[in-house]
């Protein structure tokens, strides 16, 4: 049985929406909404990893746990690797779940779903995808597509991730959700690898793992959570959460 640690990386220096972890959504900072969803998933302890004391203070005020990390990390994966070493230096947690801090509408069921592929010992990293329903998103380079070979209903072995429309031809397309569950050793290996050629070309970090021969499996969930990257996204998140009824 996996013993997960859930880490939520959060930084204030977003280029498109500076300060977005503290953006107000229905009376609470966005990072607190994400933290609550991760806690509701109930798969393990939840810690927000940040380089900013204001983010830490907001999470702590809501009753959450935080860990401070360096400000110069090139990616969220590097941030959670440092955080995991600080929070769990003896490696008691064998899985690290990376929940992006800009997914305030993520469902607790989706967070839980990312663990299922790790039941297969051959899987290094698990992630999520959801069917694309908007026609305009199929050719949108900001919508990352997951391409994989089906190995069970709702489960794929990842072959590629791309900003292009793929695969070609008739059939469903999948929108990749940037939530990952890493085996602890796989996370250590991943952050030690240099950026790969396809990673740099597509600007997709997960391609580094595939190019290195690591196995990523995908759990398919029903809906894509709204990621907040722009002011328009923030307004959509506010509307979505304002209309959501308690479960």
N, C-alpha and C positions, 0 to 999 in steps of 0.2 A: 504494500500500500504506500502511495506517495504521501509525503509529509510536506505540503507546500508552504512557502513563504510568499505572500503577495506584496509586491513593491510597486509604488506609483511614482514614477519620475515626474518632477514638476520644476520648470525653470521660468523665470520672469522675462528672459531676454528673447521672446519670440519676435521674429522680424515683421510678421504680418499683423500680429495683434499683441503688442507689448503688454506685459502684465496680465496675460489672460488667466493664469491660475486663480487670480483674485477677482476676476470679472463677476459682477453680481448676477445671479440667476435666481429669481424668485426669493430674494432676501438672503441668500447664502453664496459664498464664493464658489466658483465652479469646481475647484479642487475638493471642496467638502462634499459636493454632490457625488463626485467620482469615488471618494473615500467611502461614503455611505453605501454605494452600490457594491463595492468590493467587500465591505463588512457583511452586507446582506447575503452575499454568495456563500459565506460560511465555509470556506475551504481551508482557512489557515489565518494566522496573524497578518494584519494589514499595516504597512508602514509607508508613509509618504517620504520619498527621498528628494531633497531640495537643496539648493545652494543659497536660498534667500530666507532670512529670519522672519520676514512678513508672512510668507507662505507657511512656515512652521508654526507661527503664532496662530494663524487662522485655523489650521487643522487641530492644534492642541486645544483651542477654545471650544471646538466642537466635540472634544473628547478623544481625538485621534492621537496616534503615535507618529513621530517623525524622526528622521535622521538627517544630519547635515552632510553634504557631499561637496567635493571640489566644484568650482565654477567653470573649469576649463574642459569639461568632458565633451568630446565630439558628438556623442549620441546618448540616447536614453539607455541603451544597453550597457554602455560603459558606466553610466551613473548607477544603475541597479547592481552592477557587479561590485562596485565599491561599497554600496549600501549593504549588500548581502554579507560582505566580509566584516562589516562593522556590527551589524545586527546579530549575525549568526556566525561568529568566527570559528566555531568548532564543527560547522557543517551538519548540524542536526536536521536541517531542512534540506531534503534531497532534490526538491523542485523549486524553482523560482519563477513566479508568475509576474510578468510585466504588464500591468494595466496602464495604458496611456492616460495621462492626466487631463487630456482634452476630450474625453468621451463621457460627457455628463449624462447621456441618455443610455449608456450601456446597461443591458439587462443582467441581473444576477445569474440567470440561467445560462447566458452566453459565457460568463466568466467560468462557471462550473464546467461548461462543455469543453473548454480547452484542455482539461486534464485527461479526458477519455483516451486520446491517442497514445498517451504515455503508458497505457496498460501493455502496449507492445514494447518489449525491451529494445527492439531495433530502432525505435524512434528517438531522435536526439532532441527535437524541438517540436512543439505542437502550436498551431495557430488556428485562426478562424476565417471563414468567408461566408458571404451571404449572396443569394441570387440578385443579379442586377435587374431591376424592374423598369427603370427609366431608360427609354431609348437613347436619350441624349448622353447618358453616362457611358455607353458602350464605346464611344470614340473619344471620351474625355481623358486626356493624359493625367489629370489629377485623380482619377479613379483607377486604382491599382487592381489589375486583374490577376487572379490566381488560376493557374493551369495545373491540373493534376490527373492522375490515373485513379479511377474509383476502385477501392479495395473492399468496400462494404457500403451499405446504404448510409449516406450522409458522411462518408469518410473518404478522403483522397490522400494519396501520396503525392506531395508537391513535386512537379517537374520544372516549373518556372513561374516567375512573377514578372509582370510587365505593365508599362503604362499604355501600351498599344492594345488594340482590339484583338483579343486572342482567347481561345483558339478560333481559327477561321471556320466559316461555314455555319450551317444551321445548328441550333442548340443553345442551351443556356450558357450565360457568362457569369462568372463569380467575381464579386467585389471583395478584395482582401481586407480583412479587419486587422489592424496592427496591434493585436494582443497576442502575447507569446507565453508559453510555458516551457521553460528550459530545464532539462536535467542539469544539476549543478555543475557536473564536469563539462557538459556541452557549452554552458555559458562561459566557463573559464577558457575553453578552447576557442570559442567564437571571438571573444574580445581580444585574444592574443593574435588573431590572424590579421594581416594587413588588408586594407580595402582591396577588393578584387576588381578586375577589369569591367565585368558586367555590372557590378554594384556602382561603379563610378559612372558608367554610361547611362544606366537607367535611373540612377539616384535612388536605389532600393537596397537597403542594408542587408536584407535577408538573402540576397543573391550571393553574398560572401559565403554563407553557410553551404548553399547548394554547390557552389563552385569548389568548395573544399571537400565535397563528398559527404557532408552531413545530411541526415535524413530529416525532412520536415513533413509532418502529416497535418492535414487540414480537417477540422470538424466544420461541417456546414450547418449554419444556424438560419433561422427564418428571416431575420431583419438586420439591416446594417445600422449600427448606432451612429448618431450624428456626431461627427468630429468638428470641433470648433477651431477654425484657422483664421477666420475673417470676422469683421463686424456683422456681416449678414448672417454668417453661421451662428453667431452669438444670439441674434434676434430669433432665429429659428429654434435654438435650444430653449430660449426663454418661453416661447410659445408652446413648445412641446411639453415642457415640464409643468407649465402652468395649467395645462389641460389634462395632465395625467392624474388619474384617480388612484388613491392608495390601494395597494394590493391586499 
